Amino acid sequence: MKKFIVLILFNAFVIYAGGIHSNKEDYIEKLNELLEQEISLWYPLCVDTVYGGYYSDINYKWELEGAQNKMIVTQARHIWSISNAALNFPEYREYLKYAKNGVDFLSRVMWDDKYGGFYDLVDRKGKPVKENGKIIKKAYGNAFAIYGLSAYFRAAGDSSALKLAIKTFEWLDRHSYDEKYGGYFQFMERDGSPFKEGYYHTPPKDQNSSIHLLEAFTELYKVWKNERLKERLESIFYLIRDKIVSPDGYMRLFFTRDFRPVSYRDSSDEVRARNYEFDHVSFGHDIEIAYLLLEASEILELNDSEATLRIAKKLTDHTLTNGWDSDKGGIYDRGYYFKGKNKITIIRKTKEWWAQAEALNSALLMASFFPVDKIKYYSYFEKQLNYIRNYLIDSKYGGWFFWGSDTAENMEYFPKASIWKANYHTTRALINCLKTLKK
């Protein structure tokens, strides 16, 4: 671990001495502007003071408009975003009252008092919404509850939030963890019984729930040094690093119970196209996990941190080499390695907001580790920030478009928020970049 820290300090010196950060004050100012906008536009607008929690649907003009169903993922992400901002900037501590509103809603409404665990989706008033005729619970959603509650405890010192985070971990571990093959089942019945063979045509295990369990357990371990939590955190860390990440530097997406990757590469064109959702290269997730692996490795104080750094670099390199738009900047959403072809094919050229935020963060992070590299990470950071400002930021109403306006039409009229779009990716990336530049 000491060698790992020395490497960071040495590289930081090289960056500073080489003048690469001669314009860092300008970037700090721009990042601060984006962060302030991401906090002030969302809060208190999205805070539901009548039924609790947060509104989900906001139109392009930042007006409340829509059904306002509430998903555990979005609700918990708001708690985390506010708490993380308060932890890093004193001026945002006044927003913790809005985080408390979300914590109270999770505890009072979204937690299932009969069977335990968090409902995945409720209506505005808190009534559970059925999915395919059933009340379903998900590891992904419960992971974000752990993530948000743990961060709120760190920021506000509210022990009830920590107790609920621990309670969620124990419920999830009891019902979702696979004692036979490891990892966690994504889908569960209301009573916690897992769908061991998958649910509604979706395989039972996947990289997306796995990486967010990793970040959730990492956040909880910062405040609760429990041995079973540490064991689970390490197991999912190595599962992602050494099994889910392919030798070529990208993550496989879905898996059978015994972690055989789901692939349609040998199928017909029709079958493959019908199943791209389960089998493609997701550039945003790949560059995001590069950061999350390094964060978990640091918190766990693992003795193979250099191996983790190499894999994080490989993930970042693969994304920037294969998924980067060399014309306007930004990373594409999806690629595919077709049979018989060594080069990846871009199968979805849109550029979702969250992936662009993750690319900004990881590019700068890699620049701090590898200031002298054939892949000029700091240059990618600069280009990515310009791309975000030019194609993702709404110059009229503020906020981030869902997709970059260079690849999707009518973004100026597209909703600013939904149950799948909040400000967790954006605020985290902006804060991480500010912290990296200020070191």
LUMVO-934242 format. One record per residue: x, y negated, z negated of N, C-alpha, C, O in turn. Coordinates in pm, whole numbers, plus 32768, in hexadecimal, padded with zeros to 4 digits. Layout:
<recs>
XYZXYZXYZXYZ...
</recs>
This chain:
<recs>
80538079800080008000800080567F82800080347F1F804080C87F877FB681217F127FB181577EF2803C81617E7D8063817A7F5D808781AE7F49810E81467F07816681667EB381BA80C87F2D815380577EF6819E804B7E60818280377E1281DF80567E398104804A7DAC80DD80BE7D5B811480AC7CEA814381377D93810E81AD7D508144819C7D3581D981C17CCB820A81637D988221814B7D8982B080EE7D1482CB81057CC5832680847D07827B80257C98828A806B7C128276805C7BB682C680B97C08820A80FD7B8A81EA81637B65825581707AF1827A81AC7BCA828582107BB082EC81CF7B7D836C81FD7B1C83A881637BC1839581207B98840F80E17B0E840280E17AC0846180AD7AEF838B80747A6A837480E07A00838580C7799483BC81597A1E835481C979C0836281EE79AE83F58207793E842181F17A1D844182137A1584CE81B079BD851981D6796B856C812E79D084F980C7797F853A80DE78EB851D80D97897857780F578CC849D8106784184748185780684B18184779884E981F4785284A58275782184D582767810856B82B877B785A0822A786785B182287861864281CD77F6867981C777E186F2818677B1862181317744864E80AF776F868D8067771E86C7808F77F286828014782386C07F9A77E086817F3577CB86C37FA677BE86027F36777F85BD7F4276E785B87F0A76A7855E7F8A76AE86177F99761D86167F1375D686257F04756385FB7EB3761986607E2E75DD86727DC8761986137D4F760F862C7DF6765685A87D98769C85517D38763D850B7CC6766484F07D6175C284EC7D06756584A97C8D754784FF7C1F753584CB7CA1754185827C32752A85DD7BD275A085DB7B58758F85DB7C0B761885D87BB6769085D37B6E769C854D7AFB76C785487BB1767884E37B71767A845F7AF8761C845E7A8F763E84287B0875A684997A997547849F7A25757F84F079B1757284C87A4375BE856179D975F685B67992766B857079187677857879DE76BF852F79A4773184E7794F7702847378E3773A845B797C769E842C792D766783BD78A9762C83EE7842763A83AC78AC75EB8461783175B3849A77CD762384BA77567617849C77FF768E84F777A876FF851877717741849B76FC7768849777C5774E84347799778C83B7772F7738837276C9776D8344774576B6836A76E4765D832A765D7665837075F4766283307661766F83F575E6767B844275A076FF842575267705841875EF776A841A75B677EE8401757777F98376751E784B836175A477AA8319756777AA829474EF774B828E74847771825F750176D182BE7498766C82AE741F7684830773AF766082E1743276C0837C73C076DB83D37368774B839C72ED774783AA73A677AE835D735B7823832E7318780C82A772A9783C828E735B77C0824E732777B181C6730F771E81A8736676CA81C4729C76FD817172357756813A71C7777E819C716277B8817371D87761821F716D777C827F7137780A827670BE781F82767190786E826F716278F88276713B793281EE711679A781E5714278E381857121791480FF7089791280EC704B78A780F3704E798780D56FBE799280C06FA1797E802B6FB579D87FD96F72790880086F5878E77F7C6ECF79197F4D6EAF790D7ED66E7F794F7FA86DFA79807F836DFF7A147F5F6DD47A3B7EF26E327A667FBA6E347AF87FA46EBF7B2D7F826ECF7BA37F606F237AD87F8A6FAB7B027F686FFA7B307FE16FC27B49804C707C7B3B7FCE70D37B65803B70E47AF980A370E17A82808570F77B24811E71177AC7818A70BE7ADF8204709D7B50822670977A71824470527A7C82C370B17AB9832A712B7AA6832570777B04838770C97B4883EB70C57B07847471267B0D84BF70557AC88496703F7A99851F70437A0085276FF279BB84EA70A479CF857470B7793F858670C87926861B7118796A865C708078C68653708778AF86E37102785D870A7155783C86B6710B783D8788718377FA87BD7198776F87857207773B8786712B77308753713476A8871A714476AA86827137764286417160771E864A716D773085BA70E97712857270E476CB850E707E774D85AA6FFB7748856B6FD077D7854A6FE9783385976F8E77E984D76F5C786C84B26EED789485116E8C784B85246EFD790A854D6E9B793685B06EA779CC85C36F1079FE85EB6E3B7A1685A56E3E7AA685BA6E017AF385466DC87AB984EA6E0F7B77854C6DD07BD084EB6E0D7BC7845F6DC77BD983FB6E8E7BAA84586ED67B9D83D96EDB7C2083896EDA7C1E830E6EE07C9283D06F007D0E838A6F8C7D03834F6FDF7CB783816FA47D4E82E570257D41829F706B7DC9829870377E28825E70E17DCF82D471317E4882D6719D7E3F826B71D67DD4825571B87EAD8228721B7EAE81BD72A37E7E81EE72EB7E3B81A572C57E9F826A73467E7682A273517DDE82A373B27DA6826F72EE7D9C82DE72F27D0A82E972EC7CC7826173357C67824772947CF9820A72857CBD818573097CC4813873347C6280FC73497D39813B73C77D4A80F274397CFB813174927CCA80EC74367CEF81B574A07CA181F8749B7C0D81CF75037BCE81BF74237BD881BE74187B4D819074547B3F8104749B7ADF80E874377B9E80AE74717B99802775097B9A802F754B7B4D7FEA753F7BF1808575D07BFB8091760B7B7B80CB76707B49809975CE7B45813476037ACE8176760D7A58811676737A13811175A37A4180CA75A479D2806A760C79EB7FFD765879917FDA760F7A647FCA766C7A857F5D76FD7A7A7F8B77527A477F4277197AA9800477A07AA2803977CC7A11804E783F79ED8032777179BF808077927931809277AE78EF800B780B789F7FFE775D79107FA7776F78D77F2077F179057EE0782F78BA7E957819797F7EFD789779B47EC67911796D7EFF797879637EBD7905793D7F79797979037FBC797B786B7FC279E5782F7FD67906782B7FB078FF779A7FB878A577647F4A782E77827F4878DA77167EEF788B76E17E7E780E76957EAB77A876967E66781676537F1E77A376027F49772976567F6C76BA76217F77773D76D77F7E76CB772D7FA0769277787F27763777C97F3676C6775D7EB1769277A17E3A760277787E1B75B877C47DDE75DC77027E45755276D67E2E74ED772B7E7A7476772C7E5A751E77747EDF74C577C97F2E74A9784F7EEA7457789C7F1B74EC786B7E7C74D678EB7E39744678FE7E097418796F7DF8740078907DF47372789C7DCE732278DE7E3D72BE79217E23734C78CA7EBA7309790B7F2A732D79A07F3072DB79F27F5973A679C17F0773CD7A4E7F00737D7A957E9373547B087EA573687A527E24731A7A8D7DB6728B7AAC7DE572507B117DBD72557A567E3971D07A6E7E7071CC7AF57EBA716A7B3E7EB172377B137F02723F7B917F4972547C077EED72197C717F0172A87BF77E8772C07C627E27723F7C877DDE72217CFD7DCB71F37C237DB771747C3C7D7371137C887DCE70CC7CE17DA071127C647E4E70B87CA77EAD70E17D3A7EC0708B7D927EC671627D537EC971907DDE7ED571677E2F7E5B71377EA07E69717B7DF87DE6715F7E407D6B70C97E537D55709D7EBD7D2A707D7DEC7D716FEE7DEB7D506F977E2D7DBB6F317E6A7D9C6FC17E217E3B6F6A7E4A7EA96FA57EBA7EFE6F5F7F1B7F1C70227EAF7F2670577F0C7F8970897F907F4D70997FF37F9470A37F917ECB70C9800F7E8B704B80637E736FE680317E43705380E37E966FE3813F7E856FE281727DF5703481C77DD16F8681417DA46F8181667D166F5C81F97D016F7C82337C996F1A82357D626EEF82C17D526F5F83237D746F7A83807D276FA1830F7DE6700483717E147094833C7E1370F283887E2570A382BC7DFD712982827E00715582617E8E7115828A7EEF71C082187E9871F181ED7F1B71A281767F50713681577F1E71D981347FB5719780BE7FEE714780E280697173813080BE70CF80A88071708280B180EC70D38071815C711F8013814570C480A481D4710E806A824470CB7FEB8277710E7F8A829870467FED827E6FFE7F7B82B66F797F67826D6F2F7FC682566F5E7EE982496EDE7EC5820C6EA67E4C82556EEF7E07829C6E237E3382446DED7DB9827F6E0F7D4282256E537D5281BF6DE17CCD824A6E0A7C5681FF6DE67C60816C6E327C3281166D737C9C814D6D477CA680C26D897D1880766D827D1E7FFB6DCB7D7380C16E127DDF807D6DD87E69808F6E087EC780506D727E7880E26D387EFD80FA6D917F4A815C6DB27F1581C66DB87FC781396E0F801581916DD18029821C6D5A804482296E24801B82826DFA802D830C6E2780B8833A6E9C80DB83286DCD810583736DEE818D839D6E38818D84236E21813684786E8F81EF84346ED8820384B06EB1828C84E76ECA82F284A86E74828D855D6E42830A85986DE6835385366DE883CE852C6D95830584EE6D33833F84956D678365840B6D1C839B83BA6DE7834883EF6E22836D836E6E6982F7832E6E96829B83726E7382FB82AA6EC9829D82636F5482DC82606F6A8342821F6FB0829F82A8703782D482B7709A827E8268708D8204826370FB82BF822D716A827881EC71EC8299823471FB8306826C7248823C823372C3824D8281733F822E822D733F81D481DA73A7827B8246742782638203745B81D982277494819381D3744981B282A47478813082D7743E80BD828574878064825973BC80C08270737A8054822673A08053819473B87FE9815B73A680C9815573CD80D080C9745E80A680B574828070804C74B180BF811A753C8092811375437FFA810B75917FC380BD74F27FB6815B74F57F23815774BF7EED80D474E97E8380A674627F35809674347F0A801274A77F0E7FAE74B87EB17F6074F67F787FB2756D7F827F5C75CD7F107F7976057ED37F1D75DE7EF37FF6763B7E8A802476127E017FEE76647DBA7FB475947DDE800275647D5B7FD6755F7D4D7F4075887CE67F0A752E7DB27EFB75227DAD7E6975AB7DA57E2675BC7D5D7DC3760D7DED7E5C76947DEB7E2376D47D627E3277137D307DD676C27D267EA776FA7CA07EBD76B77C387E6576F87BDD7E3376347C477E5375ED7BE87DFC761E7BF37D6C762D7B8E7D2776387C6C7D3F76707C7C7CB876F77C387CAE77147BF67C49774B7C477D1377CE7C057D1277C07B6D7D0C780E7B297CC8775D7B397D54774E7AA77D5C77057A6C7CE5772B7A027CB4769E7AB07CB576477A777C4E76567AB87BC576287A817B6176977B2E7BBF76A77B727B3F76287BAE7B09761E7BC97A9175C67BC57B5E75447BFC7B3475507C947B2875567CDB7B8C75537CC67AAE75687D567A9774F57DAA7ACB75087E207AEB747D7D717AD4740B7DBE7B0874207DE17B9B73F57E4B7BC974627D897BE574807DA47C7274E47E177C7E74D57E6D7CD475497E187C2775AA7E857C2875677F097C0475837F707C4175107F067BA174CA7F817B7874767FB97BEB747080327BFF74367F617C3673E57F8E7CA7743D7FC37D17741980237D5B74B17F857D2C750F7FB77D91753F80447D6E7545809B7DC4756180597CEF758E80DD7CC1751C81437CCD753281B47CF874A581197CA7742F816F7CB07417819A7D4173F2820C7D5B742B813E7D9E741A815C7E2C748481BE7E5D7466821C7EA5750181A67E34756C82037E5A754E828F7E28755D82F07E737523829B7DAC750983207D72749383637DB7749683DC7DCE742A83167DD973B9834E7E2173E4837D7EAC73C183EB7ED7743083297EF0745E83487F7774B983C37F7674AE841A7FCC751283C97F15756F84397F0D752884BB7EED755085267F1B74BF84B27E9F747385287E787420855F7EED740E85D87EF973EE85067F43739285317FAD73D18537803773AE858E8087742C84DC8055745D84CF80DE74E4851280F675038537816775348521808F75BB855A80A175B285EE80C775638639808D760286178128760586A18157767786EC811176EB86DD81357654873C80AE76B887868062770387ED80B877748810809876C5881C81227703888481747769884C81D677D9888081DF774587E3821F779D87B0828877D38724826C782586F182B877A586E6820177CF865D81E5777E85F98235772E861E828B7794857C821777488513825A76BA850A82247694855481C9766D84AF825C75E68494822B758084A3829C75968478830D750F84E2827974A084E882D77461845E82DF744B841D8279744484328357740D83AD836A737983A48341735183438302732884088364729783FF83527267845782DF729584C882CE72098422829171CF846A822171388454821A710583EC824570F284B881E3706584A781C370598442815070BD841881166FE1841C81326FCC83BC80C6700483F08041703A83A37FF26FF98474802A702984AD7FAC70C084C47FAC70F784F77F4A710384A08018719484AE802071C4852B8066723C853B807C716A8585808B719285FF80D271CD85D9815A718C859681A9724986048176728985DA81F2725A862B826B723886A0825F725785EB82DE72408630835D72C88664838B7315861C83CB72E486E0836D736C87178381738E872F84147404873A8437732A873784687344874B84F7732586CF8549732086D485C473108661850572F185E5854C725D85C48544720E8610850D723A8552857A71B085228570718484DF85F171C6848486227117850E862670D884CF869B713D84BB870D714F844D8740717D8529873371DD852F87A2726384EE878372B984E687DB727784BF870972F6848186E4734884E3868F7312851C863073C784F986B0741B855686637425852E85D0740A84BB85AE744B858C85797445857484E874B2851784B1749F84DC84477523850A84F8759184B884C475C6845D853275C0847F85A875F983E9850C7625838885707690832C853876A2832184BE76D682EC8593774282928568770D82138528774D81DE84CD769A81E08554766A815F852376488165848F7671810E844375FB81CB846675DD81D583D8765C81F48389766B81C8831776B7823F83C577348263837F778A81E8836377BF81D982F57799818F83C677F1811C83B077B580BB834C77FD80768304772F80B5834776F2805982E776E78097825B76E0804E81F876E7811A825276FA815A81CF7787813D819D779C8127812677E7813E81F87871811E81D3787B8092819878B78080812E7842802F81DB784E7FA681A977FE7F94812878277F4880D0778D7FDB811C773B7FD180A27785800D802A778A7FD17FBF77BD8083803D780780C47FD0788480747FAC78AB806F7F3778C38036800F79367FE07FF5790E7F6B7F9C79547F4B7F3C789E7F2D7FBD786E7EB97F6E784B7EE37EE0786A7E9C7E81780A7F557ED277E47F857E4D785E7FAC7DFB78627F967D8278C27FE67E3D793A80117DF6798C7F9B7DC179DB7FAB7D6479797F277DFA79BD7EAF7DC879917E8F7D3979DC7E537CEC79167EB87D1678DF7E927C9378BD7F0A7C3B78997EF97BC778C77F837C7378A37FFB7C277905806B7C4A78F480B17CAD796C807B7BF879D780DB7C1379B081677BE579EB81A07B89794B819B7C277916821E7C05795E82897C59797582747CD0797F82FB7C1D79CD83617C62797E83A37CD479B683BF7D3E78FE83BC7CBD78AF83FA7D28789E83997D9E78A283C27E12788B831A7D7F788482B67DE9790882B37E36790882AD7EB1797782B67DEF79F982B57E317A09832F7E8B7A3D83247EFA79DE83A17E5B79E7841D7EA9799584137F2979C3843A7F95791C83DE7F1D78C683CE7F9378FE83657FF378F98377806D793382FA7FBD796D8291801079E482C7805F79F182AE80D77A3B8311801C7AAE834B80617A8283AE80CC7ABA83B1813A7A1E840080AC79F38466810B79B98428818A79D5845681F8796883BF817A792E838181F17996832E823C798D831F82B679F882FA81F37A6782B382337AB2830F82927AC782ED83067ADA838382617B2783E082B47AD08421831F7B018444838B7A4F8430830379F48464836779EF840683E079F58433845279E5838683C679E0832484327A68831A84767A72832484F17AD0830784287B5582EF84617B89836484B27BC38352851D7B7483DF847D7BB7845384B87B5C84AC850A7B8C8507854E7AD6849485067A7D84EB85527A20849D85AE7A1184C0862379E28435857A798583E885CD79D08396863579A2838986A77A42835E860F7A97831686707ADB837D86CA7B1E83D986997ACA836F874C7B0483CD87AB7B9983B187BE7BC78344879C7BE5841087F27C7483FA880C7C8E8387886D7CFC834F886F7C29836588BF7C3A82F989217C22826E88E67C3A820A892A7BF48267886A7BE881E5882A7B5D81A9882B7B4F812F88237AF781FC88367A6E81CA88277A1F823087D47A4982A387C779AE8206879D795F825F874978F682A9879B78B3826F87F078E9832B877F7876837487B077FC83488760780A832286EB7785834C879A7711830D875C76BC83698706769B83488694769783DD873C763B843686F4767684C286E976C884ED87397646850A867F7681858B865F761685ED862F75AE85C785FA7634866D864475E486D68607760486D98572765B8690854375BF872F852975D68735849A766787578479769F8720841A76A687B084C8773187D784AD7796878084F8780987A7850B776A870A852177BD86A2855D77FA86CA85E3786E86AC85FF77AB870C863577CE871B86C1779686A3870C771F8687870277E9865A875777BA85E1879C774D8601880277568665884A76E985AD8807768085B9886C76B0857588EC76D084FF88EC76B685C3895976E8858D89D8769185BC8A4B7665862E8A4F767A85628AA9762E85818B22768685708B9E765485618C0D770885718B89776585598BF7775885C28C65776985A38CDB7739863D8C40772E86A98CA276A086BC8CD6768687198D22764386658CAD75B886718CD875A3862E8D6075FD85EE8D96752C863D8D94750985FA8E12750285648DFC74F885358D8B750885188E69750184878E5F7481845A8E1B748183FC8DCC7413849F8E3B7391847B8E02738E84928D6C7361843C8D2073BD85068D4073BE85268CB1741E84CA8C6773FF849B8BF9749184B18CA274F4845A8C6174BD83CD8C4F74C983928BE3748083988CB9744A83108CB173DB83088C4973CB82A18C07739083748C3A732183768BDA7354837A8B4A730A835A8AED73D283A18B39740983B38AB27481835B8A9374D083788A39749082EE8ADF74FF82938AC274FC825F8A337565823F89FA7486825789F974798224897074CA8277890E74FA824588A874D982F8892D751F835388D275B0836E88FB75FB83AC88B075D6833F8970765B836289A2769282F289FA767982EE8A7276DD829989BD7721822E8A06778F81F689AD779C821C893977DD819E89E3784381578995780980D2896A77E5807F89BF77FE80BC88E777C8803F88B2783D7FE7888778757FFA881A78617F8888DA78D77F3688C078CB7EE7883D792D7ED587F578537EB7881F78407E6987A578597EBB8727789A7E8B86CA78247F36872478397F8B86AF78CC7FB486A279017FBD8633790E7FCB8712799A7FF4870D79F37F8886D27A4C7FA3868179DB7F0C86FC7A317EA086C97A087E79863B7A5A7E4385F0798B7E948616795F7E7B858D799E7EDE852C79CC7EB784C179A07F5E855079D57FC384F37A6A7FB284DF7A9F7FDF84797AAF7F72853C7B3E7F5685297B527F0684A97BAD7F21845A7AFD7EA284957B037E50841C7AD67E9F83A17B167E9983397A677EE883AD7A2E7F2E833A7A8A7F9B83067A907FB3828D7AD27FDE835F7B32804483337BA4800682E37BCE803C827D7BD47F9583117C417F5182C87C127F1F82417C5D7F2681DF7B987EEC823B7B627EBC81BC7B567F2F81587B7D7F2180E47B1F7FA081857B0E8014812C7B94804B81007BA38071808B7BF48051815A7C79808381387CBB802E80CD7CFD806380737CA87FAB80D77CE27F5180737CA07F637FEB7CE57F677F857C1C7F6E7FE87BD47F7D7F6A7BF680027F277C0380097EAD7C05806B7F787C2580EF7F417CB980FF7F1F7CDF815D7EDA7D0D80A27F507D9E80A77F3C7DD6812D7F6C7E2181717F257DB081527FE67DDD81CF801F7E7181C880457EA5815E80667EB3823B80407F43823D805C7F63825180F07FD8825C81157EFD825781457F16826481D57EDD81EC82207EA581FA828D7EED817681E57EB480FD821E7EEF80DB82A77EAB809F82FA7F6D810182BE7FA980E483417F67813583AF7F578104841F7F4081B283907EF7820483F27E7181C584117E4581C684847E2F818F83AB7DAE814C83BF7DBF80D084157D6C80B5846C7E29808583FD7E43800D844C7E59803184DF7E2B7FEA85387E9F809F84F87EB580CA85837E3180EC85C87E1D80CA863D7DD8812E85807D57815285BB7D0080D685CF7CBB80CA86347D04807A856E7CB97FFC857D7CEA7FAF85F87C9A7F7686427D6C7FAF860B7DA57F6C86807D797FB287017D597F7087647D78803686FE7D50808387747CBF8066879A7CA0805888107C68805D87367BDB803B874E7BCD7FB0878A7B807F9B87E87C177F5187527C127EC887857C497EC088117C107E7E88687CB97F0488287CF87F0388AD7C9C7F3E89177C917F0889857C5B7FAC88F47C027FEB89557B907F8D897B7B6B7F8489F07B597F4789197AEC7EEA89347B1A7E75898A7ADA7E5489EE7B8A7E3889657BB97DC289AE7BED7DE68A397BE67D948A947C1F7E5F8A497C537E8B8ACA7BE37EB78B297BEB7EA08BA27B7B7EF58AF27B137F318B467A8D7EE88B447A3F7EF38BA37A727E9E8AD979EF7E5F8ACC79EF7DC98AD779867D8A8AC97A617D8D8AF07A6E7CFB8AF37A4C7CC48B7D7A757CFC8BE37A017C578B8179E27C118BFE7A527BAD8C187A5B7B458BD77AA77BCE8C787B1B7B798C937AF67AF68CD77B497A9C8CE27A7B7AEA8D057A4F7A6F8D487A217A078CE27A5F799D8CD579B67A258C99797D79C28C3C79A079DD8BAA798B79888B5479D67A548B8D79F27A788B03797F7AC78AC779197ADA8B0879917AF58A4C792C7B468A0A793A7BD98A2C79787BFD8A9079017C2E89D779067CBE89F1787C7CEF8A1C78157CC389E9787D7D4A8A7B78017D858AAC77C57DE28A42780A7E0A89E477467E048A5377037E5889F1772B7EEB89FC77497F2B8997772B7F238A78773C7FB38A8377937FDC8AFA77937F9C8B6377DE80488AE5782980868B517812811C8B5077D381528AF57846815F8BB8783581F08BC078AA822D8C0D78D581F88C7378DB829F8BDA794182EB8C2078FC835B8C6F78DB83C48C3878E783438CEF78A783A88D407907841A8D60798084078D6678CF848E8D74791E85058D90796F84F18E10793C84C58E7779EF85138E067A4785078E7A7A84847E8E8C7AD284698EEA7A6284208E337A9A83998E3C7AE783788DBC7AB6838D8D4D7B5F83468DCD7BB083218D597B9082968D277BA682778CB17B5D82418D7E7B3F81B78D597AAF81AB8D2D7A5581E98D667A99815A8CC77A1281488C9379C080F28CF279F5809A8D36793D810D8CF678DE80BF8D45788380718CE7784E80AA8C8878727FF18CFF78187FA08CAD77897FBF8CD877667FAC8D4D77387FEE8C7B76AD80128C9C76487FAE8C6475D27FB38C8676757F558C10761E7EE88BE276747E6C8BD176C97E668B78765E7E098C2676B47D938C2976877D228BCE76CA7CBB8BC676167D338B8B75ED7CCB8B2C764F7CC68AB8769F7D228AA476487C5A8A6C76A77C4589FD76597C188982763A7BA2897276397C78892B75EA7C5888B476397C04885276B37C11884575EF7BAE880C762E7B4D87B276867B91874976F57B62872F76577BFD870B769F7C39869C77247C7286C877877C6A867F77287CAD874177A57CE68773780C7C79878D78847C8E877777DF7C0587BA783D7B9687D478787B62875178ED7B3C874B78247B6186E878567B37866578BF7B99863179267B6F85FD78A57C1B864079047C7F861079867C7A866079F27C8E8628797D7C5E86E179F67C5387347A4B7BDC87087AC67BE387077A097B6D86E57A517AF786B57AA27B1986387B187AF7862E7A617B5D85DA7AA17B81855B7B177BE0856F7B837BC9853B7B017C4B85BA7B6A7CB085C97BDE7C80861E7C507CA786057BC47C2C86817C327BF786D27C907BA4867D7D0A7BB186887C597B4F86277CAE7AFD85D17CF37B5385677D677B3B85457CAC7BB785347CE87C1184D17D607C5A850D7DC87C6584CC7D527C8C85877DC27CD085C87E357C7085E57EA97C9785E37E147BF186017E7D7B8E86177ED17B7A859A7F497B5F85A27E937B8785257EDD7B7784A87F397BED848E7FA07BDE844D7F147C6384BF7F687CDA84AF7FD07CE7851E80407D1385057FA97CC2859780007CD7860C800D7C55865B7FD47C4A86C880587BF4862780647B73866B80B17B7C86EE809F7B29874781077BE186F981547BF48774812B7C7C87AD815B7CE4877F80D47C79880F809E7CF5884680777CDB88D880577C6A88FE807B7D46892880577D3489B57FC67D0789C47FA37CC18A247F717D2F89657EEA7CF889607EED7C7D89077EFF7C88888D7EDD7C0C89417EEB7B8D88F97E697B6F88AD7E0F7B2C88DF7E637BA588347DE67BA087E77DBA7B1287C87D437AF387CC7E1A7ABB87A97DF27A3387877DB479ED87FE7D59799B87EF7DE57A0D88757DAB79D588EF7D1B7A0689017CC379BB892A7D047A8688E17C7C7ABB88E87C217A7588837BAD7A5988A07C567A5B880C7C097A1287A87BE0798887DD7B6C796087D17C3F794288197C2278BD884E7BB978C388BD7B5B787388C07BCB792389187B6C792F89867AE1795889547A7B792B89877AE179AE88EF7A6179DC88BA7A15796C8874799C796288817A5D7919882A7A1D78A787E979E4784888527976781288407A2D783288BE79FB77DD892A7980781B896B792077D5898C798378A0897E791078E389BA789478D08962782878AF899478A478E588E1783478D6888477FA7849888A77807838888F785177E688887823775B888977DF7736890E778276E6891178107772897D77DC774F8A01775D779C8A28770777658A6D7752781989FD76E8786F8A30768A78AA89C6762278E289E976AD789F8949765978DB88E176187875888475B178928848765378018876761B779B881D75B67745886775D3771088D275407738882E74D776E6886774F67653884A74EB762687D8751C760A88B17545757E889E74D07522887D74E474B4884A74557550889973E174FB887F73A6751287F5739174B387AA738C759087D2734975B0875373A775EC86EB738475F78675741D76138715747B765086B8746776E686AB7401771C86D374CA7728867274C477B8865E74FA780686D4751C77CD873C7500788986C3753778E2872874C87921877B7462794D874574DC792387FF7482796E885574917A04883974F57A2F8800742E7A52886274377AE4885074A17B1F88AB74F17B72888174A37AF38929750B7B1B8988754E7A9D89BF75157A3189BD75C87AAF89EE760C7A408A2E75BE7A108AA7758D7A628AF675B1798F8AB8756079578B25759F796E8BAE755E79578C14761C799B8BB1765B79BA8C32762D7A408C69763D7A5A8CE175F37A968C1575C97B1B8C4375337B338C3175017B9A8C5E74EC7AD98BF2745C7AEC8BDC74147A698BF5744579FE8BCF73A17A708C36735779F88C5A72F879CC8BEB72CE7A1C8B9772D8794D8BEC727379118B94729279218B007236792A8AAE731179258ADE733679318A51730778B88A0072F178C3898772F878468A4172CE77CE89F9723F77D989C572157789897271F3783E89F6716A785389C7715A78D6897C70EA78FE895C71C77918895F71C4799A891B71C479848884720679278854717C79D78838717679C487A6720179C08766725D7A058791720E796E86FF728C796386B7729A79D0864D730979ED8621722A7A0B8623722F7A7085BA71C77ADB85D1715C7AC0860871E67B5485A5718A7BC585A771B67C23853772137C0484ED71747C96852A71A07CF384C2722C7D2884E0726D7D608487725B7D19855B72E17D47857F73457CD5859073BA7CEE85AC731A7C5B857E73797BEB859073717B8D8518730C7B4B850173DE7B8A84CE73ED7B2B846074787AEC846C74AB7ADE84DC74B57AC783FF75367A80840775A67AC983BD76097A8A839675987B4B83AA75FE7B978361767F7BA683B176EB7B8C837D76767BCF843076ED7BDE848377327B57849777AD7B4D848E76E37AF084B1771D7A6F84D277627A2E845A77D37A008464771D7A2A83E7775B79EB837277D67A398343783A79FE831B77CF7ABE834978437B0D831F78BB7AF28378792A7ADD834778A57AF183FB79137AD98458794F7A4D844579C97A3D844378F879EA84377928795F84277976794F83A579E0791183A37942798883397988797E82B87A0C79C982BB7A71799782897A0D7A4082F67A8A7A8D82FF7AF37A4383517B687A41832D7AC77A0683BF7B2679BB84137B5D794283C87BD4792483D17B0778FD837F7B35788A83307B9A78B582C67BFE787182B07B81792682867BDD795982217C637980825F7CCC796682257C5E79BE82D47CDA79E783187D2C796D83427DA5796B83307CEA7908837A7D31789083A87D6B784083347DD4780183427D28784382C27D5477F182517DC3783182007E0377EF81AE7DDC78B482167E4578F781CA7ECD78BA81EA7F3378E681B3
</recs>
